[in-house]
Amino acid sequence: MLLNKSAQEYGYEQRGVLCIPCHVLIFERVLEALRLGDDLQDLFTFLSDDLL
């Protein structure tokens, strides 16, 4: 689903590596939350508290 949305917005002409504008650990936590079906509001709260 996420890849399809990205393809619609950016197309398939991406050259090189995929650049994600966040720290690797944050990205991994988001992926884990999605995989486990966690409440994303809790994740956003955690990230907001962690970044302040």
GIPE-V500141 format. One record per backbone hydrogen bond with DSSP energy under -1.0 kcal/mol. CO is the residue of the C=O (numbers start at 1). NH is the residue of the N-H. E is the energy in kcal/mol with one decimal. If there is no record, write none. Layout:
co	nh	e
CO	NH	E
CO	NH	E
//
This chain:
co	nh	e
1	5	-2.2
2	6	-2.3
3	7	-2.5
4	8	-2.2
5	9	-2.0
6	10	-3.5
7	11	-1.9
20	22	-2.3
23	27	-2.2
24	28	-2.7
25	29	-2.0
26	30	-2.3
27	31	-2.4
28	32	-2.3
29	33	-2.5
30	34	-2.4
31	35	-2.5
32	36	-2.5
33	37	-1.0
33	38	-2.3
39	43	-1.3
40	44	-2.7
41	45	-2.4
42	46	-2.5
43	47	-2.8
44	48	-2.6
45	49	-2.6
46	50	-2.3
47	51	-2.0
48	52	-1.1
//
